[in-house]
Every structure is written in C-alpha cells, then in structure tokens.
Amino acid sequence: MTLFLITFAVMAAVVFFMAIGVMFGRGSIKGTCGGVNNGECICAQKCEKRRKLEAMAENS
C-alpha cells in the first residue's frame, strides 16, 4: 500500500506541475510537425498554425 501511495503522489505531482506550466503559457509539447527532423513537417496535411508560421517566414 505504501508503494501505491508513493506512486500516486509522484504522478499527482507530475500532473500538477504540467498544469502549472500550461497555466503560465509554456508552449505545448510538440508533435511530428514541431521539432523532429530538423523542423521538416512530414504530416500529410499541415496544421493551421504551421501554415501561418510558414507564411510569416516567407513574408519576412
């Protein structure tokens, strides 16, 4: 039972700190189109945010 309580407390702390990070505006965890493959998107269809970022980069 002690092991269960310790495990539960650690997992609860992890969830709590992730929630704090989201509340303070930290960026979300990036998926395939985020930082893998040197930023090359290998998605079948690019997400709206990615299209906007690429459009802004082309205009700069």
N, C-alpha and C positions, 0 to 999 in steps of 0.2 A: 504494500500500500504506500509505503514511503517513496518508492521509486516512481509510482504513478503520480503522486503529488508533486514531486520534484520536476518530473517531465511536464506535467500540466502547467506548473508555474513558469518554467522556461518558455514553453510555447505561448503562454499568455503574454509574457514579457515581449517576445518577438512580435506578436501581433500588435501589442500596444505601441511599440516603438515604430513599427511600419505605419500605423495610423497617425502618429505624431508627425512623421516625415511627410505624409500626404497632406496633412492639415497646414504645414508650413510651406507648402508649394514645391517640394522637391519633385523633380521630374520622375515620371513613371518608369518602371523597368522596361527597357527597350526589347522589342522582339526582332524578328528577322530583318525588318527594314530599319533597324536602329543603328547598331554599331558593328554588326557581324559583317565579315567580308569587306572590310575597309569602307563601309558605308554603301556598298553596292546593294541595291534592292533586288532581291531575287523573287519577289512576290509576283503572282500572276497579274494582279491589279494593284496599283499603288493607292495608298490611303489618301484621304483628302489633305491631311497635314503634310504628308510627304510631297504631294503635288504643289502645295503652296510654298514649301521651303525651296523646292527646285525652281519654281517660277521667280521667287525673290532672288535666288542666287544668279539666275540668268540676267535679271534686270540690273544687278549691281555692277 
